């Protein structure tokens, strides 16, 4: 899994590409902890280039979203194409990501 980040005072954006599964969980958890430690009020994830995922990734994502909410901060997942593996896998597992799916496009 590749992780790229862009941190400014208003938005902390990072994008993931490739696999997002149990074998990548430590790297992803570290990236999420770093984002949680930032002072940005809004954390944005670009998951468009994720090609494989499992439930461990979705569990980390939901836990991260709840941790941000406790701090009165937000998580926004950048818009994904219809049928994307992230939204389809979540749907098949009965996980509702709609509260995190961003309606707006953010310039990179």
N, CA, C and O atoms as a DFTB+ gen file, in Angstrom:
432 C
 N C O
     1  1       0.851      -1.170       0.000
     2  2       0.000       0.000       0.000
     3  2       0.890       1.223       0.000
     4  3       1.865       1.291       0.749
     5  1       0.562       2.175      -0.826
     6  2       1.265       3.440      -0.818
     7  2       0.430       4.481      -0.104
     8  3      -0.790       4.527      -0.258
     9  1       1.096       5.317       0.680
    10  2       0.410       6.389       1.397
    11  2       1.114       7.694       1.076
    12  3       2.325       7.828       1.252
    13  1       0.331       8.654       0.602
    14  2       0.858       9.987       0.335
    15  2       0.048      10.958       1.163
    16  3      -1.169      10.811       1.281
    17  1       0.717      11.962       1.746
    18  2      -0.042      12.907       2.546
    19  2       0.292      14.340       2.184
    20  3       1.383      14.660       1.711
    21  1      -0.690      15.185       2.428
    22  2      -0.550      16.625       2.253
    23  2      -1.202      17.244       3.478
    24  3      -2.402      17.073       3.696
    25  1      -0.439      17.945       4.261
    26  2      -0.947      18.508       5.512
    27  2      -0.834      20.025       5.448
    28  3       0.258      20.573       5.300
    29  1      -1.983      20.699       5.560
    30  2      -1.945      22.146       5.747
    31  2      -2.823      22.455       6.949
    32  3      -3.369      21.538       7.562
    33  1      -2.965      23.700       7.289
    34  2      -3.669      24.042       8.524
    35  2      -5.148      23.691       8.488
    36  3      -5.735      23.434       9.539
    37  1      -5.766      23.671       7.318
    38  2      -7.206      23.432       7.243
    39  2      -7.557      21.982       6.918
    40  3      -8.542      21.452       7.432
    41  1      -6.758      21.343       6.070
    42  2      -7.090      19.996       5.601
    43  2      -5.850      19.114       5.655
    44  3      -4.761      19.511       5.240
    45  1      -6.042      17.929       6.168
    46  2      -5.014      16.897       6.135
    47  2      -5.531      15.872       5.141
    48  3      -6.512      15.177       5.409
    49  1      -4.882      15.780       4.010
    50  2      -5.314      14.871       2.949
    51  2      -4.290      13.774       2.784
    52  3      -3.096      14.043       2.649
    53  1      -4.753      12.535       2.794
    54  2      -3.834      11.501       2.362
    55  2      -4.545      10.515       1.467
    56  3      -5.747      10.274       1.585
    57  1      -3.763       9.956       0.571
    58  2      -4.316       9.025      -0.400
    59  2      -3.630       7.677      -0.241
    60  3      -2.442       7.583       0.067
    61  1      -4.419       6.651      -0.460
    62  2      -3.928       5.283      -0.387
    63  2      -4.024       4.655      -1.757
    64  3      -4.964       4.916      -2.508
    65  1      -3.052       3.827      -2.080
    66  2      -3.166       3.082      -3.325
    67  2      -2.716       1.650      -3.109
    68  3      -1.922       1.354      -2.215
    69  1      -3.239       0.773      -3.944
    70  2      -2.903      -0.639      -3.849
    71  2      -3.744      -1.354      -2.809
    72  3      -4.942      -1.105      -2.680
    73  1      -3.098      -2.250      -2.068
    74  2      -3.799      -3.091      -1.099
    75  2      -4.023      -2.352       0.219
    76  3      -3.153      -1.624       0.696
    77  1      -5.196      -2.555       0.789
    78  2      -5.526      -2.041       2.121
    79  2      -6.148      -3.205       2.879
    80  3      -7.370      -3.324       2.973
    81  1      -5.283      -4.059       3.416
    82  2      -5.772      -5.266       4.076
    83  2      -4.953      -5.548       5.329
    84  3      -4.141      -4.722       5.746
    85  1      -5.167      -6.703       5.922
    86  2      -4.535      -7.035       7.193
    87  2      -3.008      -6.980       7.107
    88  3      -2.356      -6.618       8.087
    89  1      -2.435      -7.325       5.979
    90  2      -0.972      -7.286       5.857
    91  2      -0.447      -5.853       5.844
    92  3       0.734      -5.623       6.107
    93  1      -1.307      -4.899       5.544
    94  2      -0.926      -3.488       5.510
    95  2      -1.449      -2.723       6.727
    96  3      -1.279      -1.507       6.813
    97  1      -2.083      -3.427       7.667
    98  2      -2.773      -2.777       8.782
    99  2      -1.848      -1.918       9.645
   100  3      -2.237      -0.826      10.060
   101  1      -0.640      -2.389       9.919
   102  2       0.275      -1.608      10.760
   103  2       0.629      -0.276      10.107
   104  3       0.620       0.767      10.762
   105  1       0.940      -0.317       8.814
   106  2       1.284       0.910       8.095
   107  2       0.096       1.872       8.060
   108  3       0.257       3.077       8.255
   109  1      -1.074       1.339       7.814
   110  2      -2.269       2.176       7.773
   111  2      -2.581       2.746       9.153
   112  3      -2.906       3.927       9.273
   113  1      -2.488       1.925      10.188
   114  2      -2.765       2.397      11.549
   115  2      -1.801       3.522      11.930
   116  3      -2.208       4.494      12.567
   117  1      -0.537       3.400      11.549
   118  2       0.438       4.457      11.828
   119  2       0.056       5.744      11.106
   120  3       0.114       6.825      11.692
   121  1      -0.333       5.634       9.841
   122  2      -0.739       6.819       9.073
   123  2      -1.967       7.480       9.703
   124  3      -2.042       8.706       9.782
   125  1      -2.922       6.673      10.149
   126  2      -4.125       7.226      10.771
   127  2      -3.800       7.874      12.112
   128  3      -4.359       8.923      12.433
   129  1      -2.912       7.277      12.900
   130  2      -2.490       7.896      14.166
   131  2      -1.804       9.231      13.914
   132  3      -2.029      10.197      14.643
   133  1      -0.961       9.288      12.876
   134  2      -0.301      10.555      12.531
   135  2      -1.323      11.615      12.155
   136  3      -1.212      12.769      12.571
   137  1      -2.317      11.224      11.371
   138  2      -3.372      12.160      10.986
   139  2      -4.169      12.603      12.211
   140  3      -4.535      13.773      12.325
   141  1      -4.435      11.678      13.121
   142  2      -5.166      11.997      14.337
   143  2      -4.382      12.996      15.190
   144  3      -4.969      13.837      15.873
   145  1      -3.060      12.896      15.145
   146  2      -2.206      13.808      15.903
   147  2      -2.037      15.172      15.269
   148  3      -1.491      16.080      15.897
   149  1      -2.495      15.336      14.037
   150  2      -2.387      16.648      13.394
   151  2      -3.409      17.599      14.008
   152  3      -4.299      17.174      14.744
   153  1      -3.279      18.857      13.707
   154  2      -4.222      19.845      14.229
   155  2      -5.301      20.216      13.219
   156  3      -6.129      21.086      13.492
   157  1      -5.301      19.581      12.080
   158  2      -6.298      19.875      11.056
   159  2      -7.687      19.461      11.540
   160  3      -7.863      18.363      12.069
   161  1      -8.672      20.343      11.359
   162  2     -10.027      20.001      11.803
   163  2     -10.703      18.969      10.909
   164  3     -11.701      18.362      11.298
   165  1     -10.156      18.770       9.709
   166  2     -10.776      17.864       8.755
   167  2      -9.712      16.976       8.118
   168  3      -8.700      17.459       7.608
   169  1      -9.961      15.674       8.158
   170  2      -9.055      14.702       7.552
   171  2      -9.760      14.135       6.324
   172  3     -10.879      13.629       6.416
   173  1      -9.101      14.222       5.188
   174  2      -9.681      13.755       3.926
   175  2      -8.874      12.571       3.406
   176  3      -7.643      12.590       3.400
   177  1      -9.595      11.544       2.972
   178  2      -8.963      10.348       2.419
   179  2      -9.317      10.209       0.949
   180  3     -10.479      10.329       0.562
   181  1      -8.315       9.957       0.147
   182  2      -8.519       9.636      -1.262
   183  2      -8.254       8.138      -1.403
   184  3      -7.113       7.685      -1.307
   185  1      -9.316       7.384      -1.629
   186  2      -9.215       5.924      -1.709
   187  2      -9.425       5.401      -3.128
   188  3      -9.577       4.196      -3.329
   189  1      -9.434       6.292      -4.103
   190  2      -9.754       5.895      -5.471
   191  2      -8.811       4.827      -6.011
   192  3      -9.228       3.986      -6.807
   193  1      -7.543       4.847      -5.592
   194  2      -6.572       3.900      -6.135
   195  2      -6.380       2.652      -5.277
   196  3      -5.443       1.886      -5.499
   197  1      -7.266       2.441      -4.295
   198  2      -7.242       1.199      -3.524
   199  2      -7.757       0.085      -4.441
   200  3      -8.827       0.203      -5.039
   201  1      -6.991      -0.981      -4.539
   202  2      -7.348      -2.071      -5.461
   203  2      -7.794      -3.337      -4.743
   204  3      -8.395      -4.223      -5.351
   205  1      -7.499      -3.421      -3.455
   206  2      -7.863      -4.609      -2.682
   207  2      -8.028      -4.185      -1.236
   208  3      -7.241      -3.387      -0.726
   209  1      -9.060      -4.720      -0.564
   210  2      -9.232      -4.410       0.844
   211  2      -9.939      -5.550       1.542
   212  3     -10.512      -6.435       0.907
   213  1      -9.888      -5.511       2.857
   214  2     -10.618      -6.482       3.658
   215  2     -11.264      -5.770       4.838
   216  3     -11.169      -4.550       4.977
   217  1     -11.910      -6.543       5.669
   218  2     -12.671      -5.952       6.766
   219  2     -11.760      -5.229       7.772
   220  3     -12.209      -4.294       8.435
   221  1     -10.509      -5.639       7.895
   222  2      -9.607      -4.950       8.833
   223  2      -9.434      -3.486       8.440
   224  3      -9.377      -2.612       9.305
   225  1      -9.352      -3.217       7.149
   226  2      -9.236      -1.840       6.677
   227  2     -10.488      -1.052       7.040
   228  3     -10.396       0.070       7.538
   229  1     -11.647      -1.630       6.794
   230  2     -12.893      -0.934       7.105
   231  2     -13.045      -0.715       8.604
   232  3     -13.565       0.320       9.021
   233  1     -12.606      -1.666       9.423
   234  2     -12.646      -1.490      10.875
   235  2     -11.765      -0.328      11.310
   236  3     -12.173       0.488      12.136
   237  1     -10.556      -0.250      10.757
   238  2      -9.669       0.874      11.079
   239  2     -10.297       2.197      10.658
   240  3     -10.235       3.184      11.390
   241  1     -10.893       2.209       9.490
   242  2     -11.521       3.423       8.963
   243  2     -12.658       3.897       9.871
   244  3     -12.742       5.083      10.190
   245  1     -13.522       2.990      10.282
   246  2     -14.643       3.358      11.152
   247  2     -14.155       3.804      12.528
   248  3     -14.668       4.776      13.082
   249  1     -13.186       3.112      13.073
   250  2     -12.624       3.491      14.365
   251  2     -11.987       4.877      14.290
   252  3     -12.130       5.686      15.207
   253  1     -11.290       5.140      13.201
   254  2     -10.661       6.440      12.988
   255  2     -11.724       7.536      12.921
   256  3     -11.568       8.591      13.535
   257  1     -12.795       7.289      12.181
   258  2     -13.876       8.265      12.080
   259  2     -14.490       8.577      13.436
   260  3     -14.795       9.734      13.729
   261  1     -14.673       7.555      14.265
   262  2     -15.221       7.765      15.612
   263  2     -14.245       8.535      16.493
   264  3     -14.657       9.396      17.271
   265  1     -12.959       8.232      16.377
   266  2     -11.947       8.963      17.152
   267  2     -11.938      10.437      16.791
   268  3     -11.802      11.292      17.666
   269  1     -12.081      10.740      15.510
   270  2     -12.147      12.142      15.087
   271  2     -13.404      12.813      15.622
   272  3     -13.351      13.959      16.068
   273  1     -14.526      12.117      15.582
   274  2     -15.787      12.686      16.048
   275  2     -15.711      13.067      17.530
   276  3     -16.261      14.090      17.936
   277  1     -15.035      12.253      18.330
   278  2     -14.865      12.556      19.753
   279  2     -14.123      13.875      19.933
   280  3     -14.348      14.593      20.907
   281  1     -13.243      14.190      18.994
   282  2     -12.469      15.436      19.038
   283  2     -13.170      16.574      18.291
   284  3     -12.578      17.634      18.083
   285  1     -14.419      16.361      17.889
   286  2     -15.192      17.345      17.112
   287  2     -14.485      17.686      15.802
   288  3     -14.482      18.836      15.362
   289  1     -13.891      16.670      15.191
   290  2     -13.230      16.806      13.890
   291  2     -13.951      15.902      12.910
   292  3     -14.762      15.066      13.307
   293  1     -13.655      16.071      11.630
   294  2     -14.378      15.300      10.622
   295  2     -13.453      14.458       9.750
   296  3     -12.284      14.780       9.534
   297  1     -14.030      13.371       9.263
   298  2     -13.397      12.511       8.270
   299  2     -14.227      12.592       7.010
   300  3     -15.448      12.442       7.052
   301  1     -13.574      12.829       5.893
   302  2     -14.272      12.868       4.602
   303  2     -13.522      11.992       3.610
   304  3     -12.324      12.167       3.387
   305  1     -14.242      11.053       3.024
   306  2     -13.680      10.221       1.963
   307  2     -14.022      10.892       0.642
   308  3     -15.188      11.158       0.348
   309  1     -12.994      11.162      -0.147
   310  2     -13.228      11.820      -1.430
   311  2     -14.152      10.980      -2.300
   312  3     -14.188       9.757      -2.166
   313  1     -14.898      11.624      -3.190
   314  2     -15.848      10.903      -4.038
   315  2     -15.188       9.729      -4.773
   316  3     -14.067       9.832      -5.270
   317  1     -15.918       8.617      -4.824
   318  2     -15.438       7.406      -5.495
   319  2     -16.359       7.083      -6.662
   320  3     -17.553       7.376      -6.609
   321  1     -15.815       6.485      -7.712
   322  2     -16.654       6.098      -8.852
   323  2     -17.688       5.044      -8.431
   324  3     -17.475       4.299      -7.475
   325  1     -18.774       4.998      -9.139
   326  2     -19.819       4.002      -8.864
   327  2     -19.213       2.607      -8.914
   328  3     -18.415       2.296      -9.798
   329  1     -19.595       1.781      -7.964
   330  2     -19.120       0.402      -7.939
   331  2     -17.690       0.224      -7.458
   332  3     -17.120      -0.857      -7.606
   333  1     -17.101       1.265      -6.887
   334  2     -15.712       1.171      -6.421
   335  2     -15.586       0.071      -5.366
   336  3     -16.524      -0.171      -4.606
   337  1     -14.443      -0.587      -5.319
   338  2     -14.222      -1.702      -4.408
   339  2     -14.447      -1.320      -2.948
   340  3     -14.936      -2.142      -2.173
   341  1     -14.106      -0.102      -2.556
   342  2     -14.288       0.310      -1.159
   343  2     -15.768       0.370      -0.804
   344  3     -16.194      -0.217       0.191
   345  1     -16.546       1.069      -1.605
   346  2     -17.967       1.208      -1.284
   347  2     -18.719      -0.102      -1.479
   348  3     -19.638      -0.403      -0.717
   349  1     -18.347      -0.873      -2.474
   350  2     -19.020      -2.152      -2.718
   351  2     -18.716      -3.164      -1.610
   352  3     -19.612      -3.878      -1.160
   353  1     -17.473      -3.227      -1.175
   354  2     -17.118      -4.150      -0.094
   355  2     -17.836      -3.754       1.189
   356  3     -18.374      -4.608       1.894
   357  1     -17.844      -2.459       1.491
   358  2     -18.556      -1.978       2.687
   359  2     -20.040      -2.342       2.589
   360  3     -20.631      -2.808       3.563
   361  1     -20.633      -2.132       1.430
   362  2     -22.055      -2.432       1.245
   363  2     -22.323      -3.920       1.468
   364  3     -23.283      -4.285       2.148
   365  1     -21.479      -4.776       0.898
   366  2     -21.658      -6.220       1.050
   367  2     -21.523      -6.679       2.505
   368  3     -22.131      -7.669       2.912
   369  1     -20.719      -5.946       3.280
   370  2     -20.532      -6.279       4.689
   371  2     -21.538      -5.586       5.598
   372  3     -21.521      -5.773       6.814
   373  1     -22.420      -4.780       4.995
   374  2     -23.428      -4.072       5.789
   375  2     -22.877      -2.870       6.527
   376  3     -23.441      -2.452       7.538
   377  1     -21.782      -2.309       6.037
   378  2     -21.152      -1.145       6.664
   379  2     -21.556       0.106       5.898
   380  3     -21.381       0.190       4.682
   381  1     -22.092       1.066       6.618
   382  2     -22.557       2.308       6.004
   383  2     -21.459       3.370       6.090
   384  3     -21.162       3.881       7.170
   385  1     -20.867       3.693       4.955
   386  2     -19.834       4.726       4.897
   387  2     -20.398       6.087       4.507
   388  3     -19.645       7.052       4.377
   389  1     -21.701       6.175       4.320
   390  2     -22.291       7.399       3.774
   391  2     -21.989       8.639       4.611
   392  3     -21.877       9.735       4.062
   393  1     -21.857       8.488       5.915
   394  2     -21.572       9.663       6.748
   395  2     -20.196      10.250       6.454
   396  3     -19.939      11.412       6.770
   397  1     -19.311       9.458       5.854
   398  2     -17.952       9.910       5.567
   399  2     -17.705      10.269       4.107
   400  3     -16.693      10.892       3.787
   401  1     -18.615       9.884       3.224
   402  2     -18.393      10.141       1.798
   403  2     -18.609      11.615       1.497
   404  3     -19.695      12.153       1.715
   405  1     -17.574      12.254       1.000
   406  2     -17.612      13.679       0.708
   407  2     -18.431      13.949      -0.546
   408  3     -18.368      13.199      -1.520
   409  1     -19.189      15.013      -0.507
   410  2     -19.972      15.426      -1.684
   411  2     -19.187      16.407      -2.562
   412  3     -19.580      16.696      -3.692
   413  1     -18.084      16.907      -2.031
   414  2     -17.341      17.916      -2.754
   415  2     -15.998      17.373      -3.232
   416  3     -15.461      16.415      -2.675
   417  1     -15.486      17.985      -4.242
   418  2     -14.168      17.633      -4.751
   419  2     -13.157      18.613      -4.165
   420  3     -13.383      19.823      -4.151
   421  1     -12.067      18.086      -3.694
   422  2     -11.034      18.908      -3.070
   423  2      -9.827      18.906      -3.984
   424  3      -9.373      17.847      -4.416
   425  1      -9.307      20.075      -4.278
   426  2      -8.125      20.171      -5.141
   427  2      -6.928      19.554      -4.430
   428  3      -6.754      19.710      -3.221
   429  1      -6.113      18.856      -5.199
   430  2      -4.902      18.262      -4.613
   431  2      -3.744      19.199      -4.773
   432  3      -2.633      18.885      -4.346
